Amino acid sequence: MKPPDGKKAILVVDDTPSTLEVLQRSLTAEGYTTYTALNAVDALNLLDGTSVDLVITDLKMPKISGIDLIRHVRENHKNTAVMMITGYATVESAVEAVKSGAEEYVPKPFTDNELLAAVRRVLDKLQHRREAAAKPAPGPEFAYGLIGESPAMQKVFAAIRKASSTSATVLITGESGSGKELVARAIHYSSARASAPFVPVNCGGIPESLLESELFGYVKGAFTDARESRAGFFQTADGGTIFLDEIGETSIAMQVKLLRVLQDKEVRMVGDSRARKVDVRIIAATNKDLQSLIQSRVFREELYYRINVVTIEVPPLRARGGDIPLLVRHFAEKFAAELGKTVPRFSERAMEAMQNYAWPGNARELENVIQRIVVMSDEQIIEVPDLPSFARFSALRTTGVNRTLAEVEADHIRNVLANAGGNKTRAAEILGIDRKTLRKKIAQYGLD
């Protein structure tokens, strides 16, 4: 729930009713939306379903102290500021409050002017933090083929920056065609290993009988036709990064061998009696639910935890519709340059049609569609009739049996949130799911 008219919302927590009344009167008169709670438990319940900019709390309260409340807010509500008021002012309590996250410490008794001045200082700091966080950080947005300005992609770019600063194993999840390999390349070429090889391996595209020798290499005479020793992908990637795409397609036997590589940092070539050390960063990717594969006993739990040190979830294209015009323009320029043609423009209605289509094949499908349009069309302006039939049909439908399950679910969640006034707790109750599941679906469908 958000306060009306964009007013700043303040929650005052004090176990003295008279103090609450005085503070609420002063803050309300200043134009703030004010909530009150007589104890920390009530405050936590209110915070769970209400958007609050600032919490003002007393120090000494029954059951849960003001210090514990401050710590809870700082660790669970990153967009909420905290200040403390107390009638037991000491240097020690002031230091503890500040260390716990309080941005102001106001001893009682205080005047209205002193209180309001402290509130303004805290809210100004909060506003500066929010503005800084809202600015897109410089990153690899338009490098290595990654394009996007949507909130969903901003999260991906932030994760890439963090992953690039370490050599930790990374697991990239996402639907087919969503750009998992591009993310892996961005991590590698933004890291300290950028000058070393990046070796992509499609685990699902290599027959199981050949995968071991392809990954680890083989020595002369290891099997029929092994007329000379040959290094595998891990040796080729030494010093750099190996990208194991669709790792969920590997057999249990191969997973055991990969686990040994992760544990011991060494590989054994087929037919060799000794292991060889390798310095390789592993980035794995999958479009499958590895947790479900673990439950089905077709994926080893130990390997999952080894590769799942850093996880990056690449959103499907339908969850980042605002990026479609950027991608369309990029692909149109790319293929027009290859063919020596003028870059076509897309009408507003054609662009809207593409934004309304669900793109089950994600960015790869969009790229193929734009390539086909540039190759086949001589028009300077692309209209809806120039689009593939499935996109034209998608542009015209709003309801009915032709909508995907994801579209229906996203619309329903959006409507329930609107009817609940943005209250996620109430929306989750209506939907029959918990808040954690709701938050995941909000992020999945870009409903933030």
ChimeraX attribute file (.defattr): number of C-alpha atoms within 10 A of each C-alpha:
attribute: neighborCount
match mode: 1-to-1
recipient: residues
	/A:1	18
	/A:2	16
	/A:3	16
	/A:4	9
	/A:5	7
	/A:6	9
	/A:7	13
	/A:8	17
	/A:9	22
	/A:10	26
	/A:11	22
	/A:12	25
	/A:13	29
	/A:14	25
	/A:15	17
	/A:16	13
	/A:17	12
	/A:18	10
	/A:19	15
	/A:20	17
	/A:21	13
	/A:22	11
	/A:23	20
	/A:24	20
	/A:25	13
	/A:26	16
	/A:27	20
	/A:28	14
	/A:29	10
	/A:30	10
	/A:31	11
	/A:32	17
	/A:33	21
	/A:34	21
	/A:35	19
	/A:36	21
	/A:37	20
	/A:38	19
	/A:39	23
	/A:40	23
	/A:41	16
	/A:42	12
	/A:43	20
	/A:44	15
	/A:45	11
	/A:46	17
	/A:47	18
	/A:48	16
	/A:49	15
	/A:50	19
	/A:51	20
	/A:52	23
	/A:53	22
	/A:54	22
	/A:55	26
	/A:56	24
	/A:57	30
	/A:58	28
	/A:59	27
	/A:60	17
	/A:61	18
	/A:62	12
	/A:63	10
	/A:64	13
	/A:65	16
	/A:66	25
	/A:67	22
	/A:68	15
	/A:69	24
	/A:70	26
	/A:71	17
	/A:72	14
	/A:73	21
	/A:74	17
	/A:75	11
	/A:76	12
	/A:77	15
	/A:78	9
	/A:79	15
	/A:80	18
	/A:81	25
	/A:82	28
	/A:83	23
	/A:84	24
	/A:85	25
	/A:86	20
	/A:87	13
	/A:88	13
	/A:89	14
	/A:90	11
	/A:91	9
	/A:92	8
	/A:93	15
	/A:94	21
	/A:95	12
	/A:96	13
	/A:97	24
	/A:98	17
	/A:99	13
	/A:100	19
	/A:101	19
	/A:102	24
	/A:103	19
	/A:104	20
	/A:105	21
	/A:106	18
	/A:107	17
	/A:108	13
	/A:109	11
	/A:110	12
	/A:111	9
	/A:112	13
	/A:113	10
	/A:114	11
	/A:115	19
	/A:116	15
	/A:117	11
	/A:118	17
	/A:119	21
	/A:120	11
	/A:121	13
	/A:122	19
	/A:123	19
	/A:124	12
	/A:125	12
	/A:126	19
	/A:127	15
	/A:128	11
	/A:129	12
	/A:130	12
	/A:131	9
	/A:132	11
	/A:133	10
	/A:134	10
	/A:135	8
	/A:136	13
	/A:137	13
	/A:138	9
	/A:139	14
	/A:140	20
	/A:141	19
	/A:142	11
	/A:143	14
	/A:144	16
	/A:145	15
	/A:146	17
	/A:147	17
	/A:148	22
	/A:149	16
	/A:150	16
	/A:151	19
	/A:152	23
	/A:153	21
	/A:154	16
	/A:155	14
	/A:156	20
	/A:157	26
	/A:158	17
	/A:159	17
	/A:160	25
	/A:161	18
	/A:162	13
	/A:163	23
	/A:164	20
	/A:165	13
	/A:166	13
	/A:167	18
	/A:168	16
	/A:169	19
	/A:170	24
	/A:171	26
	/A:172	23
	/A:173	23
	/A:174	18
	/A:175	18
	/A:176	18
	/A:177	19
	/A:178	22
	/A:179	21
	/A:180	26
	/A:181	19
	/A:182	14
	/A:183	25
	/A:184	30
	/A:185	24
	/A:186	24
	/A:187	28
	/A:188	27
	/A:189	20
	/A:190	20
	/A:191	20
	/A:192	15
	/A:193	18
	/A:194	17
	/A:195	12
	/A:196	16
	/A:197	17
	/A:198	23
	/A:199	17
	/A:200	18
	/A:201	20
	/A:202	14
	/A:203	21
	/A:204	15
	/A:205	11
	/A:206	14
	/A:207	11
	/A:208	15
	/A:209	8
	/A:210	10
	/A:211	20
	/A:212	21
	/A:213	20
	/A:214	19
	/A:215	23
	/A:216	23
	/A:217	23
	/A:218	22
	/A:219	19
	/A:220	15
	/A:221	14
	/A:222	16
	/A:223	11
	/A:224	7
	/A:225	8
	/A:226	13
	/A:227	11
	/A:228	10
	/A:229	16
	/A:230	17
	/A:231	15
	/A:232	20
	/A:233	20
	/A:234	26
	/A:235	22
	/A:236	20
	/A:237	21
	/A:238	18
	/A:239	19
	/A:240	25
	/A:241	29
	/A:242	26
	/A:243	27
	/A:244	23
	/A:245	24
	/A:246	21
	/A:247	25
	/A:248	24
	/A:249	20
	/A:250	19
	/A:251	15
	/A:252	14
	/A:253	12
	/A:254	15
	/A:255	20
	/A:256	14
	/A:257	16
	/A:258	21
	/A:259	17
	/A:260	15
	/A:261	20
	/A:262	17
	/A:263	11
	/A:264	12
	/A:265	16
	/A:266	19
	/A:267	22
	/A:268	22
	/A:269	23
	/A:270	21
	/A:271	16
	/A:272	15
	/A:273	8
	/A:274	9
	/A:275	13
	/A:276	13
	/A:277	13
	/A:278	18
	/A:279	14
	/A:280	25
	/A:281	24
	/A:282	22
	/A:283	28
	/A:284	26
	/A:285	26
	/A:286	19
	/A:287	19
	/A:288	16
	/A:289	11
	/A:290	18
	/A:291	13
	/A:292	11
	/A:293	14
	/A:294	15
	/A:295	11
	/A:296	10
	/A:297	11
	/A:298	16
	/A:299	23
	/A:300	21
	/A:301	14
	/A:302	13
	/A:303	17
	/A:304	18
	/A:305	10
	/A:306	17
	/A:307	22
	/A:308	17
	/A:309	12
	/A:310	17
	/A:311	18
	/A:312	22
	/A:313	20
	/A:314	20
	/A:315	23
	/A:316	24
	/A:317	27
	/A:318	23
	/A:319	23
	/A:320	20
	/A:321	21
	/A:322	15
	/A:323	19
	/A:324	22
	/A:325	16
	/A:326	14
	/A:327	19
	/A:328	21
	/A:329	15
	/A:330	17
	/A:331	20
	/A:332	25
	/A:333	19
	/A:334	16
	/A:335	20
	/A:336	17
	/A:337	12
	/A:338	9
	/A:339	11
	/A:340	8
	/A:341	15
	/A:342	15
	/A:343	20
	/A:344	18
	/A:345	17
	/A:346	20
	/A:347	13
	/A:348	11
	/A:349	13
	/A:350	21
	/A:351	19
	/A:352	16
	/A:353	20
	/A:354	22
	/A:355	21
	/A:356	19
	/A:357	22
	/A:358	19
	/A:359	19
	/A:360	17
	/A:361	17
	/A:362	19
	/A:363	20
	/A:364	15
	/A:365	16
	/A:366	20
	/A:367	20
	/A:368	13
	/A:369	18
	/A:370	23
	/A:371	18
	/A:372	15
	/A:373	19
	/A:374	24
	/A:375	13
	/A:376	10
	/A:377	13
	/A:378	12
	/A:379	15
	/A:380	13
	/A:381	13
	/A:382	20
	/A:383	17
	/A:384	20
	/A:385	10
	/A:386	16
	/A:387	20
	/A:388	14
	/A:389	11
	/A:390	10
	/A:391	21
	/A:392	19
	/A:393	14
	/A:394	17
	/A:395	19
	/A:396	11
	/A:397	14
	/A:398	9
	/A:399	9
	/A:400	8
	/A:401	8
	/A:402	10
	/A:403	14
	/A:404	12
	/A:405	10
	/A:406	14
	/A:407	16
	/A:408	14
	/A:409	13
	/A:410	17
	/A:411	14
	/A:412	13
	/A:413	20
	/A:414	18
	/A:415	14
	/A:416	18
	/A:417	22
	/A:418	13
	/A:419	12
	/A:420	16
	/A:421	13
	/A:422	18
	/A:423	18
	/A:424	23
	/A:425	19
	/A:426	18
	/A:427	23
	/A:428	20
	/A:429	12
	/A:430	13
	/A:431	13
	/A:432	10
	/A:433	12
	/A:434	13
	/A:435	16
	/A:436	12
	/A:437	11
	/A:438	19
	/A:439	14
	/A:440	11
	/A:441	16
	/A:442	18
	/A:443	15
	/A:444	20
	/A:445	23
	/A:446	19
	/A:447	17
	/A:448	11
